[in-house]
Amino acid sequence: MAEVESDEEVVMPVRRRAPPRKNEFETVDDYQEDIPGTYPPPQHPRQRPAPQYQPAPKGKVDQGEGIPIAEFANKANMLKAEVQKAIIGKSEVIDQVMIGLLSDGNILLEDYPGLAKTLLANTFARALGCDFKRIQFTPDLMPSDITGTKIFDEQKGEFYFDRGPIFTNILLADEINRAPPKTQAALLEAMQERQASIGGKTYLLPKPFIVMATQNPIEYEGTYPLPEAQLDRFMMKLSIGYPSVRDEDEILRRRMDRQKDDVDINQLLTPKEIVQMQQKIEGIFVEDSLRRYMVNLVSATRNDNRVAVGSSPRGSLALMKLSRARAILNNRGFVTPDDVKAVVLPGLRHRLILKPEFQIKGVEAEDIIVEIVKNTQVPKVQNFAE
């Protein structure tokens, strides 16, 4: 068969490369520009420069930048006095909540009904000038009720994201153990990474973002115990307790004087100032021997024969953050052993799982932690205040 000659130039098809996939962190909706405290999305891991670790010189107290420590402590005292307008006789609990908030940690409040758990969270939010949202957890609560969902706009012919109550500064998860595990898990990413993934996109949460959850220790019917993975994401577990007879009488007297249920709370800070105070804590000095003391306390929980599962390294990080916050609230730029001892119970009590035979005997995690603190050698640290 004869070949047919043609003057036309043969054009070979050009294979085009697919465009690179857009980083999910760059798909934050425009509405987040209006959320106070929202920051630009982080760079892709490949674009980030390698971090340079520079250890602090030994014997030097890093006072940090910005707010002086004395001014920091003064603002904290003013904040405490403002909260005590509504919460009467619970000075230690207020101090612990302040430590947790300034450590940028989530807080679990476990106590009986009617002990001002919700009032405590709401009062702090008002005094701090933070946006406050409350979610009542129930068995029929869905994950989208927390994070939000995409809704189709018929007029524009496109989907838009209707953000849920998780996009706030202080989120109160009331009776968190009444919701099923699937709904509880909707908080895991937000509590740890401070972000929420909805519909294939990742949305950054406002700063600061803190979850304050409550649960009732006496009602177990129709509840779903929090899994260990979620308990470990709470930096502190606190109990308010009943007021004394004198404090309860003071509650009634103040209610009669103001002639209304609501307590007038003044705003003392802004979300931006809170973030600055949280960053200030990073400059508080921790001596090497004291750092190893924290590790020894946490490690001892894993070696106790009454404990099935001890604390994870997240417990050591919690002790360091909480002790730093307590130090600066006490007008110090360095951590002491007393700071660690003061936060070891709220920082570790919820991270231990006891063996069944000791649970039957009534052994509590608090008893084991107190015994560990008593048996662990306390290091001698230099007094930097001299």
Buried (B, 14 or more C-beta within 10 A) or exposed (E): EEEEEEEEEEEEEEEEEEEEEEBBBEEBEEBBEEBEBBEEBEEEEEEEEEEEEEEEEEEEBBBBEEBEBEEBBEBBEBBBEBBBBBBBBBEEBBBBBBBBBBBBBBBBBBBBEEBBBBEBBBBBBBBBBBBBBBBEBBEEBEBBBBBBBBEEEEEEEEEEBEBBBBBBBBBBBBBBBBBBEEBBBBBEBBBBEBBBEBEEBBBBBBBBBBBBBBBBEEEEEEBBEBEBEBBBBBBBBBBBEEBEEEEEEBBEEEEEEEEEEEBEBEEBBBBEBBBBBBBBBEBBBBBEEBBEBBBBBBBBBEEBEBBEEBBBEBBBBBBBBBBBBBBBBBBBBBBBBEBBBBBBBBBBBBBBBBBEEBBEEEBEBEEBBBEBBEEBEEBEBEEBEE
